[in-house]
Structures are given as structure tokens and as C-alpha cells.
Amino acid sequence: MDPTYPLVIAMLVSLVLFQVNQRQASPVLAIFNRWLRWLIFGFGLAKIVIDLGLSDRPYFALAAVFLLTYALIETIYRWLEINAVSMSPIPLFPRFALNSSGDEWPIQPRVLKERDWLRKEGFKAVQSLRAEIAPSIYLRMSIYHDASDKLRVQVLFLPQPTGNIVVCASLASQRTDGTRVVTDNLYLPFAGFYPENWLVDRSPWRRSLKTLVQRHRKRLNRDTEPLQMWEIEPLADLNAQQHALEQVNTELGFLFPHHEREENGKMTTEARYRVWKEAWLLNYFGRSARYF
């Protein structure tokens, strides 16, 4: 079968997905488009080589070679990107401060629908925070509690190079025994270690707050340990979380000690490999490495 038409269709679909995702900023659409680009690269280059008479190898053998070549190129790119982040001044666990600028929620219809759903379900705004991750680039977060004050919803607004905003959320409840139950849909690779009293479920495919809250409450319904109300304010709790995460990852060898970071960067070699592996799994399967 002539692969020309399937390739043309795949390229058109990829272009449409790219244009749609410029507005939607959906990690799920991005996953589908990555697969399409990979297939277009492999099978498209094989078709060009065959048409130009540059090789007498079978078409599918050439396609396999170019698919592997694409994987190698992306591997090198990701590895360089991770090394650059490790050596850069960008904090892996940024410290947050109160956001008094009045820009808690981006003025975008798809984003404001999530805010309206929270209000409709009885969630109340508690605090608005932000952390500077690069000069004049902020990670913003709005914190909500449910009516019982036992479920804390942290809505994160992740800035993109295109100027768009990706909305993610992290839901947390605390048992009376001190265990923290966390459900999030973050799609950024973490690959590090959590404190022993954290039970984390990462679901990057669940993009709506409604389905994520349902997932979290389903987990809580399986527990016999009662929950306690959130009494510590979000800002203090969040910065304590960031400190605990940095400390445990330094102790377990994921991060270099502070006095070694200027020379070696923040992440150890093992950490960079783990981040690279998780980035691959998230980018192409939407799953965290800990679930494989």
C-alpha cells in the first residue's frame, strides 16, 4: 500500500492538533501529537529515501531505523535539557509567597469554568500564592477548601513558552495519624522521593477538577483512618512541604548537598536518569514511572 496518503492525513491531523492545543494547552492532546510526529518522522523519511532511490532496503526496515533515530535524537535533547535545568538557578522546590497582584485566575473561559465548578460545589477560596521560578516568570496557585475543611485543593497555573496556561491541581487530605493523602494531575516529571507519610496518586490523564476530586474522594472512602481539618494555613504548609521534599531528596541521594551544587548541579546522575525516564513515560504514555 502506498504510504503517501496516510502520511498526508497524519500530517494534517498533527497540524490541527497543534493549532487546537495552542488554545487548549492540553497535555493529553500533546501526547497524541508526539506519537504522530514520531510516526511521521520515521515513515516519512523512509518514504523519501525509497522515492529518491537512496537505499534498496525494505520500506519498513528503513522506517524502523528512522523511528529509532528519532528516539535517539529526542533522548539526547531531553538529557541536555535536564542537565541544563540541573545546572540552572531555577529552583526545583520554589518557595511561595502571598499573591496580592489580583491575578489569581487567568482570564480564559476554559480556566474560569473550573473556578465556577469549585464555587458551585461549595469550595471556598482560602489563599492565593505565587513563586518566582525565573526572572518575572511566576508559578501561581489558588487554594480552596471544601465545606468540611478536610479537603484542600491547590490549583496550579503553569506558564508555557507560547504564553498559554496549563491548569493542574493537587488535592490533599490529612489523616489523624499524620499521613498525607495526595491526588494530583501534574504532568511534569518529578521522579524523586516523597516523605514516608505521603500517599501520592498521580493521574495526568484526569484533566478536569471534577474527575480528580472524584478520584481523591474514592481513595478516601477506602480508608478507615479518620481525617482531620486543615488548621495550618496553606502558605506555611506549602513551604514546609517544599522544604521536606528537598530535604528527603538530598538525604536519599537524588539531589547533591547545597555546598556541592555549584560545581555539580542540583541533581545527581541517578536523578537525571530517573527524570529522563519519567519524562519519556509522561510525554508518551501520560503515566508516572512509579506506576510501571
C-alpha positions in Angstrom: 0.0 0.0 0.0 1.3 3.5 -0.9 2.0 5.3 2.4 1.7 8.7 0.9 -2.0 9.2 1.7 -1.8 8.0 5.3 1.3 10.3 5.8 -0.5 13.3 4.4 -3.5 12.6 6.6 -1.3 12.2 9.7 0.5 15.5 8.9 -2.8 17.3 8.6 -4.1 15.8 11.8 -0.9 16.8 13.6 -1.2 20.4 12.3 -4.8 20.5 13.5 -3.9 19.1 17.0 -1.0 21.7 17.2 -3.4 24.6 16.4 -6.1 23.4 18.8 -3.5 22.8 21.6 -2.2 26.4 21.1 -5.6 27.4 22.7 -6.3 24.4 24.9 -2.8 23.7 26.3 -3.8 20.1 27.0 -1.1 17.6 27.9 -3.4 14.8 26.6 -3.5 16.4 23.1 0.2 16.9 23.3 0.8 13.2 23.9 -1.2 12.2 20.8 0.6 14.8 18.7 4.0 13.5 19.9 3.1 10.0 18.7 2.0 11.4 15.4 5.2 13.4 14.9 7.3 10.3 15.8 5.5 8.2 13.2 5.5 10.9 10.6 9.3 11.3 11.0 10.0 7.6 10.8 7.7 6.6 8.0 8.0 9.9 6.1 11.9 9.8 5.9 11.7 6.1 4.8 9.3 7.1 2.0 11.6 9.9 0.9 14.7 7.6 0.9 12.8 5.0 -1.2 11.5 7.6 -3.7 14.9 9.0 -4.2 16.5 5.6 -4.7 19.0 6.1 -1.9 18.5 2.7 -0.5 17.3 -0.8 -1.6 16.3 -1.8 2.0 12.7 -2.7 2.7 10.4 0.2 3.5 9.5 -1.0 7.0 13.2 -1.7 7.8 14.1 1.9 6.9 11.1 3.2 8.9 12.2 1.2 12.0 15.7 2.8 11.6 14.4 6.3 11.4 12.0 5.7 14.3 14.9 4.6 16.4 16.9 7.7 15.2 14.1 10.0 16.3 14.1 8.3 19.7 17.9 8.8 19.9 17.6 12.5 18.9 14.9 13.1 21.5 16.8 11.2 24.2 19.9 13.4 23.6 17.7 16.6 23.6 15.9 15.6 26.9 19.2 14.7 28.5 20.7 18.1 27.6 17.5 19.8 28.8 17.6 18.0 32.2 21.3 18.8 32.6 20.6 22.5 31.8 17.8 22.6 34.4 20.1 20.9 37.0 22.9 23.5 36.4 20.5 26.5 36.2 19.4 28.7 39.1 15.8 27.6 38.6 14.7 26.1 42.0 13.3 22.6 41.9 11.3 23.3 45.0 10.5 27.0 44.9 9.3 28.9 47.9 5.9 30.6 47.7 4.6 33.9 48.9 1.2 35.6 49.1 -0.1 36.8 45.7 -1.6 40.2 46.2 -1.4 41.2 42.5 -5.0 40.3 41.8 -4.3 37.9 39.0 -5.3 34.7 40.9 -7.1 33.1 37.8 -6.2 33.6 34.2 -9.0 35.3 32.2 -9.6 32.4 29.9 -13.1 30.7 29.5 -11.8 27.1 29.8 -9.9 28.0 33.0 -12.7 30.1 34.6 -15.1 27.1 34.1 -13.0 25.2 36.7 -13.3 28.1 39.1 -17.1 28.2 38.6 -17.3 24.5 39.3 -15.4 24.8 42.6 -17.8 27.6 43.7 -20.8 25.5 42.6 -19.6 22.6 44.7 -19.2 24.6 47.8 -15.4 25.0 47.8 -14.2 28.3 49.3 -11.1 30.3 48.4 -8.5 30.3 51.2 -5.3 31.9 49.7 -3.6 32.9 46.5 0.1 32.2 46.2 2.9 32.6 43.7 6.5 31.6 43.4 9.1 33.1 41.1 10.7 30.3 39.0 12.7 32.6 36.7 13.0 36.4 36.4 9.4 37.8 36.0 8.0 34.3 35.5 5.7 33.1 38.2 4.1 29.8 39.2 0.7 30.8 40.5 -1.6 28.8 42.8 -5.1 29.3 44.2 -6.0 27.3 47.3 -9.5 26.1 48.1 -11.1 24.1 51.0 -14.3 22.1 50.8 -17.1 22.7 53.3 -15.6 20.4 55.9 -12.1 21.9 55.7 -10.7 18.4 55.3 -10.0 18.6 51.6 -7.5 21.1 50.3 -7.4 21.8 46.6 -4.3 23.5 45.2 -4.9 24.8 41.6 -1.7 25.5 39.8 -1.3 27.7 36.7 1.8 26.6 34.8 3.1 29.2 32.2 4.0 27.9 28.8 6.5 29.3 26.3 3.6 30.1 23.9 2.1 32.3 26.5 -0.7 29.9 27.3 -1.5 28.4 30.7 -1.8 24.8 31.7 -4.0 24.2 34.7 -3.1 21.4 37.1 -4.4 20.5 40.6 -3.1 18.8 43.7 -5.7 17.6 46.2 -4.6 16.8 49.8 -6.2 15.4 52.9 -4.6 14.6 56.2 -5.4 11.7 58.4 -5.3 11.9 62.2 -2.2 9.7 62.2 -0.3 12.3 60.3 -0.5 10.6 56.9 -1.0 12.9 53.9 -3.2 11.6 51.1 -2.4 13.4 47.8 -4.0 13.1 44.4 -2.8 15.3 41.5 -2.7 15.5 37.7 0.7 17.1 37.3 2.3 16.1 34.1 5.8 17.4 34.9 8.4 14.7 35.8 9.2 14.5 39.5 10.9 11.1 39.8 12.2 11.9 43.2 11.2 10.6 46.7 8.3 11.5 48.8 8.3 11.6 52.7 7.2 8.2 54.1 3.9 9.5 55.4 2.8 10.7 52.0 0.4 8.6 49.9 0.6 10.1 46.4 -1.5 9.1 43.4 -0.6 10.9 40.1 -3.2 10.9 37.3 -2.1 13.1 34.5 -4.9 11.9 32.2 -7.6 13.3 34.5 -7.6 16.9 33.4 -10.8 18.2 35.0 -11.1 19.1 38.6 -14.4 17.2 38.8 -12.9 13.8 37.9 -9.8 14.5 40.0 -11.9 15.3 43.1 -14.0 12.1 42.5 -10.7 10.1 42.3 -9.5 11.6 45.5 -12.7 11.0 47.4 -12.9 7.4 46.2 -9.4 6.9 47.7 -10.6 8.4 51.0 -13.7 6.2 51.1 -11.4 3.2 51.2 -9.7 4.5 54.4 -10.6 3.6 57.9 -8.4 6.2 59.5 -10.4 9.4 60.1 -9.4 12.8 58.6 -8.5 15.9 60.4 -9.4 19.5 59.5 -6.8 21.7 57.9 -5.7 24.2 60.5 -2.2 25.2 59.2 -2.5 28.0 56.6 -1.7 26.9 53.0 1.4 29.2 52.7 3.1 27.8 55.7 2.1 24.2 54.9 3.2 24.5 51.3 6.6 25.9 52.1 7.1 23.3 54.7 6.2 20.7 52.1 8.8 22.1 49.7 11.4 22.1 52.5 10.6 18.5 53.4 10.8 17.3 49.8 14.2 19.0 49.3 15.5 17.5 52.5 14.4 13.9 51.9 15.7 14.0 48.3 19.0 15.3 49.4 19.3 12.7 52.1 18.4 9.9 49.7 20.9 11.0 47.1 18.6 12.4 44.5 20.0 15.9 45.0 23.5 17.0 45.8 24.1 18.7 49.1 24.0 22.5 48.8 27.7 23.0 49.0 28.3 20.7 46.0 25.6 22.1 43.7 27.6 25.0 42.2 30.1 22.5 40.8 27.9 19.5 40.1 24.4 21.0 39.6 21.4 20.1 41.7 20.6 16.6 40.5 22.9 13.5 40.8 23.5 11.3 37.7 20.9 8.8 39.0 18.4 11.6 39.5 18.9 12.8 35.9 18.3 9.3 34.6 15.1 8.9 36.7 13.8 12.3 35.5 14.6 11.4 31.9 12.8 8.1 32.2 9.8 9.7 33.8 9.7 12.5 31.2 9.5 9.8 28.5 6.7 7.9 30.2 4.7 11.1 30.8 5.3 12.5 27.4 4.2 9.4 25.5 2.0 7.4 28.0 0.8 10.0 30.5 2.0 7.8 33.3 4.4 8.3 36.1 7.4 5.9 36.3 6.3 4.7 39.8 3.2 3.1 38.2 5.3 0.9 35.8 
